[in-house]
Amino acid sequence: MTQHSGAQSDVFVPTGKLQFGVFFQGVNSGTIWKAAESGSQTDFESFRRIVQTAERGLFAAFFLGEGLRLREHLGRPHALDVVGRPDAQTMLAALASVTTNIGLVATQNTTYNDPADLAHRLSSLDLISRGRAAWNIVTTDNAWTGANFRRGGYLDHADRYRHAEAFVETAKRIWDSWETAEGPAGRVLHEGQHYTVDVTPRLPRSAQYRPVLFQAGDSPEGRDFAARQADVIFSAHPKFDAAVEFRKDLVARSLNAGRGANAVQIMPASEFILAPTADEAAAKKEWVRSLQIGPQQAVAYLEQFWGRELSAYDPDGPLPEIDPVVEETSETRGSGFHGAKARQLADQWRAEAKDKGLSIRQFVTSRTARVDATFTGSYSAVADQLAEYARVGAVDGFNISPWLIPSGLDDIVNHLVPELQERGVYPTEYRGSTLRENLALATPVRSVEAARAL
């Protein structure tokens, strides 16, 4: 395991500070793509505008998601999805030329990449950006996604983190094996269950030594993986009490992995709907939700579970009385729909909707809204909420998914950030020029000899 410079304490100490990141997802039900104000999901201008707004707001990082296959709906590409996401590393390299300080995070899959090739491409982005690159580590194991690749379907679900660990360790060894910018690079050998590597690094280290590592798994295996390998975890626990419990759990896992209590930072996914007053924010939230789930989206959501056409049903009427034609939903519908017991869910949902008096559209909105991840209120009230997170160290920051592209960060940067700065919990300038510096992460240190010997 890589050791980190600086003393590592077994006692967690809150920093009292927060950072923001922005997650440009592309495919999801939370971003409004069909409003007059919506930008394009492929036009460079959308990416440029939002990343520069984030940098103006001193955001630590800009994340891009990854899509390896188009989500399907009733056996065809989902017509209501936004499709055609550009390659993350290509887009981030372009954005490096129009930004100065913000980190650039590429979501990249360990299952369908090669460690030597990916390590080289991430090193390239790190050098091009002068030390601002990061890797959001994800895994995939299903054969449906794998059909797009030569190695389709080869990875068992139980092996996904075992494979990912070997992959990440190999990439780290490649980065660690470059002795100096002028000195010789070391040869890295790895022979494992899924691939064999014999490579000599082709690029020197960047200003931040190597890319920062993010990870988003929330299963026990995913949390242990993050505790061993990640610098930052992209968590699913933004609510205060859940965030505090997640911090305790991650600290325990980090200590068990031989790292310090503060070794892994936490940035939960979140959504912000803000306005000058609480009443205005509530009205804005209602408007946002009405655009996120329209009539077509509501019916299509149920079709993903029913496995059949439901277009004859009124989205403002009750849930369908007919049963699904599938027992369990497949991965072709997307990760949010995979593995559901369709008929059991249909019975539960019909009963719940009837009990609450909800139409199809109202019910789907209640199911898909980022209830646990949304901060709604006035700028000052939400700033007070976030200051409490900083005080107890529940999180190190928030990874924000804007509900509108490219203007979805404007309220946050123009109004919330100054409120947080007044409370002393948000940066007033960037700490340095690299992502590692701006996240206050220690520089990894491992001797070339140790890296080659692993």
C-alpha positions as MATLAB code, in Angstrom:
seq = 'MTQHSGAQSDVFVPTGKLQFGVFFQGVNSGTIWKAAESGSQTDFESFRRIVQTAERGLFAAFFLGEGLRLREHLGRPHALDVVGRPDAQTMLAALASVTTNIGLVATQNTTYNDPADLAHRLSSLDLISRGRAAWNIVTTDNAWTGANFRRGGYLDHADRYRHAEAFVETAKRIWDSWETAEGPAGRVLHEGQHYTVDVTPRLPRSAQYRPVLFQAGDSPEGRDFAARQADVIFSAHPKFDAAVEFRKDLVARSLNAGRGANAVQIMPASEFILAPTADEAAAKKEWVRSLQIGPQQAVAYLEQFWGRELSAYDPDGPLPEIDPVVEETSETRGSGFHGAKARQLADQWRAEAKDKGLSIRQFVTSRTARVDATFTGSYSAVADQLAEYARVGAVDGFNISPWLIPSGLDDIVNHLVPELQERGVYPTEYRGSTLRENLALATPVRSVEAARAL';
ca = [
       0.000    0.000    0.000;
       1.141    3.509   -0.767;
       2.260    5.518    2.219;
       1.533    9.236    2.490;
       3.829   11.982    3.649;
       3.021   13.703    6.902;
       1.906   12.318   10.259;
      -1.197   10.160   10.266;
      -3.395   10.344   13.343;
      -5.828    7.700   14.534;
      -8.087   10.452   15.906;
     -10.370   12.251   13.458;
     -10.045   16.051   13.561;
     -12.635   18.194   11.708;
     -11.090   20.824    9.447;
     -14.028   23.175    9.898;
     -14.005   23.824    6.139;
     -16.039   22.757    3.108;
     -15.221   22.361   -0.585;
     -17.557   22.110   -3.564;
     -17.319   19.959   -6.659;
     -19.677   19.869   -9.642;
     -20.839   16.662  -11.310;
     -21.808   17.009  -14.987;
     -23.748   13.762  -15.298;
     -25.230   13.786  -18.775;
     -27.743   10.937  -18.412;
     -30.127   11.258  -15.463;
     -33.624   12.346  -14.513;
     -32.385   15.195  -12.336;
     -31.074   17.520  -15.052;
     -33.615   19.529  -17.039;
     -32.682   19.233  -20.706;
     -35.877   20.416  -22.434;
     -36.459   23.841  -20.911;
     -35.816   27.011  -22.905;
     -32.823   27.703  -20.637;
     -31.243   24.273  -21.172;
     -27.959   24.011  -23.000;
     -26.602   21.152  -25.092;
     -25.084   18.057  -23.499;
     -22.455   17.817  -26.264;
     -21.653   21.440  -27.112;
     -18.309   22.537  -25.688;
     -19.879   25.843  -24.669;
     -22.048   24.101  -22.056;
     -18.985   22.520  -20.473;
     -16.896   25.689  -20.719;
     -19.527   27.877  -19.111;
     -20.264   25.633  -16.157;
     -16.621   24.818  -15.388;
     -15.655   28.488  -15.496;
     -18.595   29.376  -13.246;
     -17.428   26.674  -10.827;
     -13.880   28.015  -10.903;
     -15.175   31.532  -10.230;
     -16.842   30.015   -7.165;
     -13.525   28.400   -6.082;
     -14.872   24.866   -6.606;
     -12.255   22.202   -6.013;
     -13.238   19.876   -8.846;
     -15.277   19.357  -12.008;
     -16.484   15.760  -12.532;
     -17.543   14.098  -15.752;
     -19.563   10.874  -15.705;
     -19.083    7.925  -18.022;
     -21.533    6.046  -20.228;
     -20.315    2.829  -21.829;
     -23.617    1.866  -23.428;
     -26.910    3.643  -24.117;
     -29.651    2.822  -21.640;
     -32.527    0.942  -23.264;
     -36.279    1.268  -22.938;
     -38.486   -1.654  -23.981;
     -35.649   -3.080  -26.040;
     -34.664    0.159  -27.815;
     -32.346    3.066  -26.916;
     -34.212    5.246  -24.434;
     -35.590    8.150  -26.511;
     -36.087   10.342  -23.434;
     -32.473   10.016  -22.305;
     -29.856   12.593  -23.149;
     -27.337   10.678  -25.211;
     -23.992   11.240  -26.852;
     -21.798   12.177  -23.895;
     -18.307   13.155  -25.084;
     -15.327   11.151  -23.860;
     -14.386   12.426  -20.415;
     -10.627   12.688  -20.838;
     -10.921   14.392  -24.232;
     -13.353   16.972  -22.851;
     -11.299   17.541  -19.691;
      -8.133   18.094  -21.735;
      -9.986   20.790  -23.681;
     -11.288   22.335  -20.450;
      -7.760   22.415  -19.028;
      -6.955   25.093  -21.592;
      -9.748   27.426  -20.380;
      -9.273   26.950  -16.616;
      -6.435   27.527  -14.176;
      -7.130   25.988  -10.759;
     -10.147   23.700  -10.734;
      -9.539   19.942  -10.631;
     -10.592   17.831  -13.622;
     -12.056   14.441  -12.679;
     -12.600   11.687  -15.244;
     -14.856    8.750  -14.394;
     -13.050    5.707  -15.814;
     -13.919    2.031  -15.539;
     -11.457   -0.555  -14.251;
     -13.290   -3.387  -16.013;
     -13.031   -2.125  -19.581;
      -9.701   -0.322  -19.555;
      -6.091   -1.485  -19.475;
      -4.105   -0.276  -16.445;
      -0.968    0.683  -18.366;
      -2.917    2.575  -21.039;
      -5.237    4.325  -18.563;
      -2.339    5.286  -16.273;
      -0.600    6.869  -19.277;
      -3.716    8.771  -20.395;
      -4.397   10.051  -16.878;
      -0.754   11.095  -16.570;
      -1.145   12.979  -19.851;
      -4.169   14.859  -18.500;
      -2.289   15.539  -15.266;
       0.639   17.062  -17.158;
      -1.546   19.007  -19.595;
      -3.483   20.521  -16.668;
      -0.325   21.094  -14.584;
      -1.375   18.801  -11.764;
      -5.167   19.054  -11.741;
      -6.235   15.595  -12.950;
      -8.181   13.019  -10.961;
      -9.656    9.586  -11.578;
     -13.133    8.632  -10.340;
     -12.740    4.843  -10.087;
     -15.787    2.767  -11.059;
     -16.394   -0.922  -11.791;
     -18.848   -2.766  -14.051;
     -19.452   -6.486  -14.273;
     -22.515   -7.115  -16.445;
     -22.296   -8.821  -19.828;
     -24.717   -6.339  -21.412;
     -22.240   -3.473  -21.002;
     -19.378   -5.832  -21.738;
     -20.848   -6.671  -25.141;
     -19.362   -3.367  -26.363;
     -15.894   -4.661  -25.472;
     -13.645   -7.530  -26.414;
     -13.770   -8.830  -22.836;
     -17.564   -8.680  -22.539;
     -19.120  -10.403  -19.564;
     -15.992  -12.020  -18.207;
     -16.049  -10.499  -14.720;
     -18.098  -12.070  -11.923;
     -19.935   -9.607   -9.667;
     -18.067  -10.895   -6.620;
     -14.738  -10.173   -8.319;
     -15.329   -6.555   -9.291;
     -13.432   -4.972   -6.398;
     -10.731   -7.637   -6.364;
     -10.074   -6.829  -10.007;
     -10.318   -3.069   -9.381;
      -7.815   -3.252   -6.523;
      -5.235   -4.998   -8.695;
      -5.900   -2.466  -11.459;
      -5.475    0.583   -9.205;
      -2.393   -0.825   -7.494;
      -0.831   -1.464  -10.913;
      -1.603    2.098  -12.036;
      -0.073    3.464   -8.816;
       3.053    1.390   -9.337;
       3.401    2.791  -12.848;
       3.105    6.363  -11.555;
       5.435    5.650   -8.632;
       8.101    4.056  -10.812;
       9.206    7.283  -12.446;
      12.154    8.235  -10.262;
      12.591   11.864  -11.302;
      11.805   13.967  -14.314;
      15.385   13.436  -15.480;
      16.144   10.011  -14.015;
      15.316    6.536  -15.290;
      11.831    5.082  -15.177;
      11.357    1.650  -13.648;
       9.875   -1.403  -15.296;
       6.549   -2.549  -13.776;
       5.496   -6.182  -13.948;
       2.108   -7.563  -12.959;
       0.687  -10.995  -13.618;
      -2.867  -11.453  -12.392;
      -6.078  -13.323  -13.024;
      -7.380  -10.956  -15.691;
      -4.340   -9.386  -17.348;
      -0.546   -9.287  -17.442;
       1.432   -6.038  -17.490;
       5.042   -5.441  -18.466;
       5.485   -1.699  -18.863;
       7.954    1.118  -18.417;
       6.376    4.532  -17.647;
       6.608    6.970  -20.546;
       5.841   10.228  -18.746;
       7.343   12.070  -15.764;
       5.345   12.924  -12.692;
       3.113   15.980  -12.643;
       3.244   18.889  -10.227;
       0.949   16.930   -7.867;
       2.972   13.692   -8.188;
       0.087   11.629   -9.624;
      -3.686   11.994  -10.225;
      -5.977   12.254   -7.200;
      -8.174    9.173   -6.713;
     -11.945    9.385   -6.152;
     -14.279    6.436   -5.588;
     -18.054    6.139   -5.292;
     -18.915    2.621   -4.091;
     -21.259    2.411   -1.102;
     -21.401   -1.338   -0.473;
     -19.247   -2.705    2.383;
     -16.745   -3.876   -0.252;
     -16.812   -0.454   -1.913;
     -16.227    1.350    1.368;
     -13.300   -0.928    2.224;
     -11.865   -0.355   -1.244;
     -12.108    3.412   -0.770;
     -10.518    3.181    2.668;
      -7.531    1.378    1.145;
      -7.135    3.217   -2.148;
      -9.022    6.522   -2.449;
      -8.160   10.092   -1.564;
     -11.809   11.182   -1.705;
     -15.060    9.222   -1.621;
     -18.078   10.454   -3.579;
     -20.738    9.341   -1.080;
     -24.514    8.878   -1.162;
     -25.128   10.289    2.344;
     -25.696   14.069    2.293;
     -28.307   14.220    5.075;
     -26.710   15.330    8.340;
     -27.260   12.294   10.589;
     -26.450    9.837    7.801;
     -23.330   11.846    6.931;
     -22.111   11.729   10.542;
     -22.605    7.949   10.652;
     -20.880    7.501    7.306;
     -17.900    9.503    8.559;
     -17.604    7.262   11.628;
     -17.788    4.161    9.470;
     -15.182    5.401    6.983;
     -12.793    6.479    9.738;
     -12.975    2.997   11.260;
     -12.335    1.384    7.878;
      -9.434    3.746    7.141;
      -7.775    2.937   10.456;
      -8.295   -0.767    9.821;
      -6.569   -0.298    6.459;
      -3.535    1.242    8.163;
      -4.282    4.814    7.148;
      -5.012    7.918    9.217;
      -8.453    8.960   10.453;
      -8.450   11.968    8.098;
      -6.904   10.105    5.164;
     -10.045    9.864    3.020;
     -12.179   12.929    2.364;
     -15.965   12.721    1.868;
     -17.994   14.658   -0.722;
     -21.619   13.457   -0.951;
     -23.743   13.931   -4.060;
     -26.175   16.816   -3.604;
     -28.627   19.178   -5.262;
     -29.256   22.806   -4.282;
     -32.462   24.738   -4.967;
     -31.972   28.249   -3.592;
     -33.688   31.627   -3.527;
     -33.652   34.807   -1.417;
     -36.462   33.517    0.844;
     -37.752   30.139    1.997;
     -41.105   30.655    0.232;
     -39.411   31.532   -3.049;
     -37.167   28.474   -2.747;
     -40.172   26.201   -2.131;
     -41.923   27.577   -5.214;
     -38.752   27.137   -7.258;
     -38.442   23.541   -6.092;
     -41.988   22.806   -7.258;
     -41.155   24.304  -10.668;
     -37.912   22.311  -10.924;
     -39.653   19.042  -10.076;
     -42.366   19.694  -12.668;
     -39.704   19.990  -15.372;
     -37.560   17.087  -14.194;
     -40.458   14.623  -14.507;
     -42.901   15.496  -17.273;
     -45.833   13.344  -18.432;
     -43.739   11.268  -20.848;
     -40.959   10.695  -18.342;
     -43.443    9.593  -15.680;
     -45.057    6.946  -17.875;
     -41.691    5.801  -19.231;
     -40.403    5.347  -15.678;
     -43.170    2.854  -14.918;
     -42.644    1.144  -18.286;
     -39.075    0.355  -17.219;
     -40.470   -1.778  -14.391;
     -43.634   -3.047  -16.055;
     -41.676   -4.109  -19.169;
     -44.560   -3.103  -21.439;
     -46.107   -0.096  -23.166;
     -48.211    2.060  -20.840;
     -48.796    5.053  -23.116;
     -52.575    4.548  -22.913;
     -52.518    5.491  -19.219;
     -53.104    9.066  -18.131;
     -49.990   10.389  -16.320;
     -52.338   12.363  -14.072;
     -54.410    9.252  -13.318;
     -53.830    6.231  -11.055;
     -51.071    3.663  -11.506;
     -51.792    0.875  -14.027;
     -53.943   -1.962  -12.736;
     -52.267   -4.449  -15.088;
     -49.232   -6.407  -13.891;
     -45.672   -6.226  -15.216;
     -44.685   -8.777  -17.840;
     -41.218   -9.267  -16.313;
     -40.293  -10.869  -13.011;
     -37.031   -8.958  -12.551;
     -35.694   -5.953  -14.410;
     -32.428   -6.291  -16.323;
     -29.299   -4.148  -16.579;
     -30.413   -2.861  -20.011;
     -32.700   -0.393  -18.235;
     -29.823    1.260  -16.379;
     -28.256    0.834  -12.972;
     -31.171    2.511  -11.182;
     -33.598   -0.086  -12.493;
     -31.489   -3.252  -12.448;
     -32.566   -6.225  -10.333;
     -35.978   -4.978   -9.215;
     -38.674   -7.550   -8.371;
     -41.161   -6.001  -10.769;
     -44.446   -7.633   -9.750;
     -43.794   -7.205   -6.048;
     -42.894   -3.550   -6.603;
     -46.008   -2.956   -8.687;
     -48.242   -4.207   -5.874;
     -46.406   -2.075   -3.312;
     -46.452    1.028   -5.489;
     -50.149    0.751   -6.347;
     -50.998    0.461   -2.673;
     -48.743    3.367   -1.726;
     -50.076    5.630   -4.489;
     -53.685    4.823   -3.594;
     -53.045    5.418    0.104;
     -51.407    8.810   -0.573;
     -53.750    9.816   -3.389;
     -50.914   10.140   -5.934;
     -51.187   10.102   -9.708;
     -48.590    8.381  -11.899;
     -46.716   11.644  -12.342;
     -46.884   12.591   -8.670;
     -45.777    9.131   -7.606;
     -42.833    9.003  -10.036;
     -41.765   12.497   -8.981;
     -41.755   11.353   -5.347;
     -39.655    8.300   -6.304;
     -37.084   10.065   -8.461;
     -36.641   13.411   -6.707;
     -33.330   13.744   -4.885;
     -35.176   13.846   -1.567;
     -32.210   12.892    0.593;
     -29.731   14.888   -1.471;
     -31.530   18.216   -1.876;
     -30.857   21.384    0.081;
     -33.763   23.793   -0.379;
     -34.103   27.195    1.258;
     -32.839   30.736    1.429;
     -29.149   31.395    0.838;
     -28.542   32.271    4.489;
     -30.529   29.334    5.931;
     -28.748   26.774    3.739;
     -25.392   28.372    4.603;
     -26.213   27.911    8.292;
     -27.013   24.228    7.624;
     -23.750   23.642    5.807;
     -21.724   25.429    8.476;
     -22.886   22.802   10.965;
     -21.588   20.037    8.673;
     -18.225   21.787    8.649;
     -18.184   22.303   12.411;
     -18.558   18.590   13.241;
     -16.652   17.304   10.214;
     -19.592   15.325    8.840;
     -18.252   15.891    5.303;
     -15.364   17.654    3.610;
     -17.597   19.149    0.951;
     -20.407   18.472   -1.495;
     -20.396   17.231   -5.075;
     -23.204   19.197   -6.694;
     -25.362   17.898   -9.541;
     -26.899   20.995  -11.159;
     -30.552   20.705  -12.168;
     -29.918   22.969  -15.154;
     -26.994   23.183  -17.577;
     -25.145   25.508  -17.988;
     -26.619   28.041  -15.523;
     -27.353   25.675  -12.622;
     -24.451   26.877  -10.476;
     -25.173   30.600  -10.739;
     -27.206   30.875   -7.506;
     -24.619   28.834   -5.606;
     -21.622   30.825   -6.790;
     -23.267   34.261   -6.661;
     -25.111   33.911   -3.357;
     -24.364   30.755   -1.331;
     -20.568   30.880   -1.609;
     -20.336   34.454   -0.185;
     -22.591   33.416    2.717;
     -20.320   30.460    3.480;
     -17.227   32.640    3.222;
     -18.737   35.068    5.742;
     -19.146   32.124    8.134;
     -15.488   31.165    7.648;
     -16.184   27.664    6.306;
     -15.414   28.113    2.591;
     -12.188   29.126    0.811;
     -11.660   32.733   -0.189;
      -8.925   31.738   -2.645;
      -7.341   28.606   -4.046;
      -4.637   27.161   -1.771;
      -2.355   26.310   -4.675;
      -2.199   25.417   -8.342;
      -2.793   21.635   -8.112;
      -5.872   19.663   -7.130;
      -3.931   17.869   -4.399;
      -2.961   21.216   -2.871;
      -6.482   22.619   -3.101;
      -7.939   19.557   -1.375;
      -5.172   19.745    1.266;
      -4.125   16.163    0.492;
      -0.710   14.867    1.434;
       1.691   13.919   -1.348;
       2.013   10.133   -1.748;
       5.530    8.839   -1.263;
       6.756    5.392   -2.166;
      10.246    4.553   -3.269;
      10.842    3.478   -6.838;
      12.362    0.244   -5.575;
       9.293   -0.539   -3.455;
       6.956    0.199   -6.360;
       8.878   -2.105   -8.699;
       9.067   -4.884   -6.143;
       5.314   -5.168   -5.435;
];
